[in-house]
Amino acid sequence: MFVSLVKQYEDVLYRTASRLLNNDEDLADAMQDAFISAYEKLHTLKNDEYFNTWICKILIYK
């Protein structure tokens, strides 16, 4: 299930990260960190409908 969510939201996170970071390596690291954190904290997501917002916040505030 999580792998399908990663594939579904990879482009969204990429666009979000590219607005915040200039370096491709930093962008890739930020995305990887966001996905790892999201996987570790998936149990805290209260409503599946908000996964997009939730993971974008993880990316931004990480």
HTML snippet that shows the backbone in 3Dmol.js (N, CA, C, O; Angstrom):
<script src="https://3Dmol.org/build/3Dmol-min.js"></script>
<div id="view" style="width:600px;height:400px;position:relative"></div>
<script>
const pdb = `
ATOM      1  N   MET A   1       0.822  -1.197   0.000  1.00  0.00           N
ATOM      2  CA  MET A   1       0.000   0.000   0.000  1.00  0.00           C
ATOM      3  C   MET A   1       0.867   1.263   0.000  1.00  0.00           C
ATOM      4  O   MET A   1       0.616   2.184  -0.777  1.00  0.00           O
ATOM      5  N   PHE A   2       1.869   1.309   0.853  1.00  0.00           N
ATOM      6  CA  PHE A   2       2.686   2.520   0.940  1.00  0.00           C
ATOM      7  C   PHE A   2       3.437   2.778  -0.358  1.00  0.00           C
ATOM      8  O   PHE A   2       3.598   3.929  -0.764  1.00  0.00           O
ATOM      9  N   VAL A   3       3.892   1.725  -1.004  1.00  0.00           N
ATOM     10  CA  VAL A   3       4.626   1.878  -2.270  1.00  0.00           C
ATOM     11  C   VAL A   3       3.733   2.525  -3.321  1.00  0.00           C
ATOM     12  O   VAL A   3       4.199   3.363  -4.093  1.00  0.00           O
ATOM     13  N   SER A   4       2.485   2.157  -3.360  1.00  0.00           N
ATOM     14  CA  SER A   4       1.575   2.775  -4.334  1.00  0.00           C
ATOM     15  C   SER A   4       1.336   4.245  -4.014  1.00  0.00           C
ATOM     16  O   SER A   4       1.183   5.060  -4.923  1.00  0.00           O
ATOM     17  N   LEU A   5       1.304   4.588  -2.732  1.00  0.00           N
ATOM     18  CA  LEU A   5       1.167   5.996  -2.354  1.00  0.00           C
ATOM     19  C   LEU A   5       2.402   6.792  -2.753  1.00  0.00           C
ATOM     20  O   LEU A   5       2.287   7.927  -3.214  1.00  0.00           O
ATOM     21  N   VAL A   6       3.581   6.205  -2.579  1.00  0.00           N
ATOM     22  CA  VAL A   6       4.829   6.863  -2.977  1.00  0.00           C
ATOM     23  C   VAL A   6       4.801   7.152  -4.473  1.00  0.00           C
ATOM     24  O   VAL A   6       5.119   8.261  -4.904  1.00  0.00           O
ATOM     25  N   LYS A   7       4.423   6.162  -5.254  1.00  0.00           N
ATOM     26  CA  LYS A   7       4.362   6.349  -6.705  1.00  0.00           C
ATOM     27  C   LYS A   7       3.334   7.402  -7.086  1.00  0.00           C
ATOM     28  O   LYS A   7       3.555   8.197  -8.000  1.00  0.00           O
ATOM     29  N   GLN A   8       2.217   7.402  -6.384  1.00  0.00           N
ATOM     30  CA  GLN A   8       1.135   8.343  -6.693  1.00  0.00           C
ATOM     31  C   GLN A   8       1.515   9.787  -6.380  1.00  0.00           C
ATOM     32  O   GLN A   8       1.133  10.698  -7.115  1.00  0.00           O
ATOM     33  N   TYR A   9       2.260  10.006  -5.303  1.00  0.00           N
ATOM     34  CA  TYR A   9       2.552  11.361  -4.857  1.00  0.00           C
ATOM     35  C   TYR A   9       3.986  11.813  -5.111  1.00  0.00           C
ATOM     36  O   TYR A   9       4.379  12.894  -4.673  1.00  0.00           O
ATOM     37  N   GLU A  10       4.762  11.008  -5.804  1.00  0.00           N
ATOM     38  CA  GLU A  10       6.153  11.352  -6.088  1.00  0.00           C
ATOM     39  C   GLU A  10       6.260  12.659  -6.873  1.00  0.00           C
ATOM     40  O   GLU A  10       7.097  13.504  -6.554  1.00  0.00           O
ATOM     41  N   ASP A  11       5.427  12.832  -7.886  1.00  0.00           N
ATOM     42  CA  ASP A  11       5.469  14.061  -8.688  1.00  0.00           C
ATOM     43  C   ASP A  11       5.060  15.285  -7.874  1.00  0.00           C
ATOM     44  O   ASP A  11       5.637  16.362  -8.025  1.00  0.00           O
ATOM     45  N   VAL A  12       4.076  15.113  -7.023  1.00  0.00           N
ATOM     46  CA  VAL A  12       3.623  16.224  -6.171  1.00  0.00           C
ATOM     47  C   VAL A  12       4.752  16.668  -5.246  1.00  0.00           C
ATOM     48  O   VAL A  12       5.014  17.863  -5.106  1.00  0.00           O
ATOM     49  N   LEU A  13       5.420  15.701  -4.614  1.00  0.00           N
ATOM     50  CA  LEU A  13       6.523  16.042  -3.720  1.00  0.00           C
ATOM     51  C   LEU A  13       7.688  16.651  -4.483  1.00  0.00           C
ATOM     52  O   LEU A  13       8.347  17.566  -3.990  1.00  0.00           O
ATOM     53  N   TYR A  14       7.943  16.147  -5.682  1.00  0.00           N
ATOM     54  CA  TYR A  14       9.032  16.698  -6.486  1.00  0.00           C
ATOM     55  C   TYR A  14       8.771  18.169  -6.803  1.00  0.00           C
ATOM     56  O   TYR A  14       9.661  19.006  -6.655  1.00  0.00           O
ATOM     57  N   ARG A  15       7.565  18.478  -7.233  1.00  0.00           N
ATOM     58  CA  ARG A  15       7.234  19.878  -7.556  1.00  0.00           C
ATOM     59  C   ARG A  15       7.323  20.767  -6.310  1.00  0.00           C
ATOM     60  O   ARG A  15       7.813  21.894  -6.384  1.00  0.00           O
ATOM     61  N   THR A  16       6.855  20.264  -5.183  1.00  0.00           N
ATOM     62  CA  THR A  16       6.925  21.031  -3.941  1.00  0.00           C
ATOM     63  C   THR A  16       8.374  21.263  -3.528  1.00  0.00           C
ATOM     64  O   THR A  16       8.754  22.382  -3.185  1.00  0.00           O
ATOM     65  N   ALA A  17       9.171  20.216  -3.562  1.00  0.00           N
ATOM     66  CA  ALA A  17      10.574  20.331  -3.170  1.00  0.00           C
ATOM     67  C   ALA A  17      11.352  21.225  -4.122  1.00  0.00           C
ATOM     68  O   ALA A  17      12.246  21.954  -3.691  1.00  0.00           O
ATOM     69  N   SER A  18      11.028  21.182  -5.411  1.00  0.00           N
ATOM     70  CA  SER A  18      11.763  21.996  -6.383  1.00  0.00           C
ATOM     71  C   SER A  18      11.503  23.487  -6.190  1.00  0.00           C
ATOM     72  O   SER A  18      12.324  24.317  -6.581  1.00  0.00           O
ATOM     73  N   ARG A  19      10.379  23.826  -5.594  1.00  0.00           N
ATOM     74  CA  ARG A  19      10.102  25.242  -5.286  1.00  0.00           C
ATOM     75  C   ARG A  19      10.919  25.724  -4.099  1.00  0.00           C
ATOM     76  O   ARG A  19      11.197  26.916  -3.963  1.00  0.00           O
ATOM     77  N   LEU A  20      11.300  24.782  -3.240  1.00  0.00           N
ATOM     78  CA  LEU A  20      12.003  25.143  -2.015  1.00  0.00           C
ATOM     79  C   LEU A  20      13.519  25.018  -2.130  1.00  0.00           C
ATOM     80  O   LEU A  20      14.254  25.729  -1.445  1.00  0.00           O
ATOM     81  N   LEU A  21      13.985  24.127  -2.981  1.00  0.00           N
ATOM     82  CA  LEU A  21      15.407  23.809  -3.049  1.00  0.00           C
ATOM     83  C   LEU A  21      15.931  24.011  -4.466  1.00  0.00           C
ATOM     84  O   LEU A  21      15.218  23.773  -5.441  1.00  0.00           O
ATOM     85  N   ASN A  22      17.169  24.445  -4.570  1.00  0.00           N
ATOM     86  CA  ASN A  22      17.761  24.700  -5.882  1.00  0.00           C
ATOM     87  C   ASN A  22      18.618  23.534  -6.367  1.00  0.00           C
ATOM     88  O   ASN A  22      18.759  23.331  -7.573  1.00  0.00           O
ATOM     89  N   ASN A  23      19.175  22.788  -5.464  1.00  0.00           N
ATOM     90  CA  ASN A  23      20.117  21.734  -5.783  1.00  0.00           C
ATOM     91  C   ASN A  23      19.377  20.400  -5.936  1.00  0.00           C
ATOM     92  O   ASN A  23      18.579  20.029  -5.075  1.00  0.00           O
ATOM     93  N   ASP A  24      19.643  19.678  -7.037  1.00  0.00           N
ATOM     94  CA  ASP A  24      18.970  18.399  -7.279  1.00  0.00           C
ATOM     95  C   ASP A  24      19.277  17.361  -6.207  1.00  0.00           C
ATOM     96  O   ASP A  24      18.413  16.557  -5.857  1.00  0.00           O
ATOM     97  N   GLU A  25      20.492  17.373  -5.686  1.00  0.00           N
ATOM     98  CA  GLU A  25      20.852  16.415  -4.635  1.00  0.00           C
ATOM     99  C   GLU A  25      20.081  16.696  -3.355  1.00  0.00           C
ATOM    100  O   GLU A  25      19.608  15.771  -2.696  1.00  0.00           O
ATOM    101  N   ASP A  26      19.952  17.977  -3.001  1.00  0.00           N
ATOM    102  CA  ASP A  26      19.177  18.353  -1.815  1.00  0.00           C
ATOM    103  C   ASP A  26      17.707  17.990  -1.999  1.00  0.00           C
ATOM    104  O   ASP A  26      17.044  17.543  -1.062  1.00  0.00           O
ATOM    105  N   LEU A  27      17.213  18.184  -3.201  1.00  0.00           N
ATOM    106  CA  LEU A  27      15.829  17.871  -3.515  1.00  0.00           C
ATOM    107  C   LEU A  27      15.579  16.370  -3.347  1.00  0.00           C
ATOM    108  O   LEU A  27      14.588  15.968  -2.739  1.00  0.00           O
ATOM    109  N   ALA A  28      16.470  15.553  -3.882  1.00  0.00           N
ATOM    110  CA  ALA A  28      16.326  14.096  -3.751  1.00  0.00           C
ATOM    111  C   ALA A  28      16.414  13.657  -2.290  1.00  0.00           C
ATOM    112  O   ALA A  28      15.658  12.790  -1.852  1.00  0.00           O
ATOM    113  N   ASP A  29      17.331  14.251  -1.544  1.00  0.00           N
ATOM    114  CA  ASP A  29      17.458  13.925  -0.121  1.00  0.00           C
ATOM    115  C   ASP A  29      16.195  14.304   0.644  1.00  0.00           C
ATOM    116  O   ASP A  29      15.726  13.544   1.491  1.00  0.00           O
ATOM    117  N   ALA A  30      15.650  15.473   0.345  1.00  0.00           N
ATOM    118  CA  ALA A  30      14.444  15.933   1.035  1.00  0.00           C
ATOM    119  C   ALA A  30      13.262  15.009   0.751  1.00  0.00           C
ATOM    120  O   ALA A  30      12.486  14.687   1.650  1.00  0.00           O
ATOM    121  N   MET A  31      13.133  14.590  -0.497  1.00  0.00           N
ATOM    122  CA  MET A  31      12.047  13.679  -0.849  1.00  0.00           C
ATOM    123  C   MET A  31      12.219  12.335  -0.145  1.00  0.00           C
ATOM    124  O   MET A  31      11.259  11.774   0.384  1.00  0.00           O
ATOM    125  N   GLN A  32      13.431  11.833  -0.142  1.00  0.00           N
ATOM    126  CA  GLN A  32      13.696  10.554   0.518  1.00  0.00           C
ATOM    127  C   GLN A  32      13.399  10.644   2.011  1.00  0.00           C
ATOM    128  O   GLN A  32      12.767   9.751   2.577  1.00  0.00           O
ATOM    129  N   ASP A  33      13.853  11.718   2.644  1.00  0.00           N
ATOM    130  CA  ASP A  33      13.590  11.908   4.068  1.00  0.00           C
ATOM    131  C   ASP A  33      12.089  11.994   4.352  1.00  0.00           C
ATOM    132  O   ASP A  33      11.604  11.448   5.343  1.00  0.00           O
ATOM    133  N   ALA A  34      11.364  12.684   3.476  1.00  0.00           N
ATOM    134  CA  ALA A  34       9.916  12.821   3.662  1.00  0.00           C
ATOM    135  C   ALA A  34       9.223  11.466   3.564  1.00  0.00           C
ATOM    136  O   ALA A  34       8.341  11.160   4.366  1.00  0.00           O
ATOM    137  N   PHE A  35       9.617  10.653   2.582  1.00  0.00           N
ATOM    138  CA  PHE A  35       8.997   9.342   2.439  1.00  0.00           C
ATOM    139  C   PHE A  35       9.329   8.427   3.611  1.00  0.00           C
ATOM    140  O   PHE A  35       8.473   7.672   4.072  1.00  0.00           O
ATOM    141  N   ILE A  36      10.556   8.489   4.089  1.00  0.00           N
ATOM    142  CA  ILE A  36      10.940   7.669   5.245  1.00  0.00           C
ATOM    143  C   ILE A  36      10.161   8.100   6.483  1.00  0.00           C
ATOM    144  O   ILE A  36       9.628   7.261   7.208  1.00  0.00           O
ATOM    145  N   SER A  37      10.096   9.403   6.722  1.00  0.00           N
ATOM    146  CA  SER A  37       9.341   9.906   7.876  1.00  0.00           C
ATOM    147  C   SER A  37       7.867   9.549   7.772  1.00  0.00           C
ATOM    148  O   SER A  37       7.243   9.165   8.761  1.00  0.00           O
ATOM    149  N   ALA A  38       7.317   9.676   6.579  1.00  0.00           N
ATOM    150  CA  ALA A  38       5.905   9.351   6.379  1.00  0.00           C
ATOM    151  C   ALA A  38       5.659   7.877   6.658  1.00  0.00           C
ATOM    152  O   ALA A  38       4.655   7.522   7.274  1.00  0.00           O
ATOM    153  N   TYR A  39       6.560   7.020   6.214  1.00  0.00           N
ATOM    154  CA  TYR A  39       6.401   5.584   6.467  1.00  0.00           C
ATOM    155  C   TYR A  39       6.439   5.288   7.968  1.00  0.00           C
ATOM    156  O   TYR A  39       5.642   4.502   8.479  1.00  0.00           O
ATOM    157  N   GLU A  40       7.365   5.924   8.652  1.00  0.00           N
ATOM    158  CA  GLU A  40       7.505   5.694  10.093  1.00  0.00           C
ATOM    159  C   GLU A  40       6.324   6.247  10.886  1.00  0.00           C
ATOM    160  O   GLU A  40       5.993   5.729  11.953  1.00  0.00           O
ATOM    161  N   LYS A  41       5.689   7.295  10.368  1.00  0.00           N
ATOM    162  CA  LYS A  41       4.602   7.959  11.092  1.00  0.00           C
ATOM    163  C   LYS A  41       3.235   7.717  10.470  1.00  0.00           C
ATOM    164  O   LYS A  41       2.269   8.396  10.818  1.00  0.00           O
ATOM    165  N   LEU A  42       3.141   6.763   9.558  1.00  0.00           N
ATOM    166  CA  LEU A  42       1.883   6.519   8.855  1.00  0.00           C
ATOM    167  C   LEU A  42       0.725   6.245   9.810  1.00  0.00           C
ATOM    168  O   LEU A  42      -0.421   6.585   9.516  1.00  0.00           O
ATOM    169  N   HIS A  43       1.022   5.640  10.936  1.00  0.00           N
ATOM    170  CA  HIS A  43      -0.024   5.337  11.922  1.00  0.00           C
ATOM    171  C   HIS A  43      -0.646   6.603  12.526  1.00  0.00           C
ATOM    172  O   HIS A  43      -1.723   6.535  13.117  1.00  0.00           O
ATOM    173  N   THR A  44       0.019   7.753  12.386  1.00  0.00           N
ATOM    174  CA  THR A  44      -0.519   8.995  12.950  1.00  0.00           C
ATOM    175  C   THR A  44      -1.471   9.706  11.989  1.00  0.00           C
ATOM    176  O   THR A  44      -2.159  10.646  12.387  1.00  0.00           O
ATOM    177  N   LEU A  45      -1.518   9.273  10.739  1.00  0.00           N
ATOM    178  CA  LEU A  45      -2.427   9.879   9.762  1.00  0.00           C
ATOM    179  C   LEU A  45      -3.856   9.491  10.120  1.00  0.00           C
ATOM    180  O   LEU A  45      -4.208   8.311  10.106  1.00  0.00           O
ATOM    181  N   LYS A  46      -4.667  10.480  10.438  1.00  0.00           N
ATOM    182  CA  LYS A  46      -6.013  10.208  10.934  1.00  0.00           C
ATOM    183  C   LYS A  46      -7.024   9.962   9.819  1.00  0.00           C
ATOM    184  O   LYS A  46      -7.990   9.221  10.001  1.00  0.00           O
ATOM    185  N   ASN A  47      -6.798  10.585   8.668  1.00  0.00           N
ATOM    186  CA  ASN A  47      -7.750  10.461   7.570  1.00  0.00           C
ATOM    187  C   ASN A  47      -6.968  10.286   6.270  1.00  0.00           C
ATOM    188  O   ASN A  47      -6.182  11.159   5.901  1.00  0.00           O
ATOM    189  N   ASP A  48      -7.172   9.189   5.584  1.00  0.00           N
ATOM    190  CA  ASP A  48      -6.434   8.893   4.358  1.00  0.00           C
ATOM    191  C   ASP A  48      -6.612   9.960   3.282  1.00  0.00           C
ATOM    192  O   ASP A  48      -5.741  10.136   2.430  1.00  0.00           O
ATOM    193  N   GLU A  49      -7.733  10.668   3.318  1.00  0.00           N
ATOM    194  CA  GLU A  49      -8.002  11.709   2.328  1.00  0.00           C
ATOM    195  C   GLU A  49      -6.978  12.844   2.395  1.00  0.00           C
ATOM    196  O   GLU A  49      -6.800  13.571   1.417  1.00  0.00           O
ATOM    197  N   TYR A  50      -6.314  13.001   3.520  1.00  0.00           N
ATOM    198  CA  TYR A  50      -5.385  14.101   3.705  1.00  0.00           C
ATOM    199  C   TYR A  50      -3.922  13.686   3.534  1.00  0.00           C
ATOM    200  O   TYR A  50      -3.017  14.416   3.937  1.00  0.00           O
ATOM    201  N   PHE A  51      -3.693  12.513   2.936  1.00  0.00           N
ATOM    202  CA  PHE A  51      -2.315  12.042   2.760  1.00  0.00           C
ATOM    203  C   PHE A  51      -1.467  13.052   2.003  1.00  0.00           C
ATOM    204  O   PHE A  51      -0.329  13.310   2.395  1.00  0.00           O
ATOM    205  N   ASN A  52      -1.988  13.625   0.938  1.00  0.00           N
ATOM    206  CA  ASN A  52      -1.234  14.593   0.134  1.00  0.00           C
ATOM    207  C   ASN A  52      -0.776  15.781   0.977  1.00  0.00           C
ATOM    208  O   ASN A  52       0.404  16.132   0.967  1.00  0.00           O
ATOM    209  N   THR A  53      -1.682  16.383   1.689  1.00  0.00           N
ATOM    210  CA  THR A  53      -1.354  17.529   2.545  1.00  0.00           C
ATOM    211  C   THR A  53      -0.378  17.119   3.635  1.00  0.00           C
ATOM    212  O   THR A  53       0.581  17.835   3.922  1.00  0.00           O
ATOM    213  N   TRP A  54      -0.623  15.983   4.231  1.00  0.00           N
ATOM    214  CA  TRP A  54       0.196  15.475   5.328  1.00  0.00           C
ATOM    215  C   TRP A  54       1.636  15.257   4.889  1.00  0.00           C
ATOM    216  O   TRP A  54       2.559  15.702   5.572  1.00  0.00           O
ATOM    217  N   ILE A  55       1.848  14.581   3.765  1.00  0.00           N
ATOM    218  CA  ILE A  55       3.203  14.290   3.330  1.00  0.00           C
ATOM    219  C   ILE A  55       3.916  15.552   2.828  1.00  0.00           C
ATOM    220  O   ILE A  55       5.133  15.671   2.969  1.00  0.00           O
ATOM    221  N   CYS A  56       3.174  16.480   2.250  1.00  0.00           N
ATOM    222  CA  CYS A  56       3.782  17.758   1.835  1.00  0.00           C
ATOM    223  C   CYS A  56       4.246  18.546   3.057  1.00  0.00           C
ATOM    224  O   CYS A  56       5.303  19.175   3.021  1.00  0.00           O
ATOM    225  N   LYS A  57       3.477  18.520   4.123  1.00  0.00           N
ATOM    226  CA  LYS A  57       3.896  19.199   5.363  1.00  0.00           C
ATOM    227  C   LYS A  57       5.150  18.540   5.931  1.00  0.00           C
ATOM    228  O   LYS A  57       6.043  19.225   6.431  1.00  0.00           O
ATOM    229  N   ILE A  58       5.217  17.221   5.856  1.00  0.00           N
ATOM    230  CA  ILE A  58       6.425  16.530   6.317  1.00  0.00           C
ATOM    231  C   ILE A  58       7.626  16.992   5.517  1.00  0.00           C
ATOM    232  O   ILE A  58       8.686  17.260   6.083  1.00  0.00           O
ATOM    233  N   LEU A  59       7.468  17.088   4.209  1.00  0.00           N
ATOM    234  CA  LEU A  59       8.553  17.539   3.344  1.00  0.00           C
ATOM    235  C   LEU A  59       8.986  18.957   3.683  1.00  0.00           C
ATOM    236  O   LEU A  59      10.181  19.236   3.789  1.00  0.00           O
ATOM    237  N   ILE A  60       8.043  19.832   3.848  1.00  0.00           N
ATOM    238  CA  ILE A  60       8.345  21.243   4.084  1.00  0.00           C
ATOM    239  C   ILE A  60       8.997  21.461   5.440  1.00  0.00           C
ATOM    240  O   ILE A  60       9.959  22.222   5.550  1.00  0.00           O
ATOM    241  N   TYR A  61       8.487  20.804   6.466  1.00  0.00           N
ATOM    242  CA  TYR A  61       8.972  21.066   7.821  1.00  0.00           C
ATOM    243  C   TYR A  61      10.095  20.152   8.263  1.00  0.00           C
ATOM    244  O   TYR A  61      10.575  20.282   9.389  1.00  0.00           O
ATOM    245  N   LYS A  62      10.527  19.244   7.428  1.00  0.00           N
ATOM    246  CA  LYS A  62      11.604  18.309   7.767  1.00  0.00           C
ATOM    247  C   LYS A  62      12.941  18.996   7.686  1.00  0.00           C
ATOM    248  O   LYS A  62      13.972  18.372   7.936  1.00  0.00           O
TER     249      LYS A  62
END
`;
const viewer = $3Dmol.createViewer("view");
viewer.addModel(pdb, "pdb");
viewer.setStyle({}, {cartoon: {color: "spectrum"}});
viewer.zoomTo();
viewer.render();
</script>
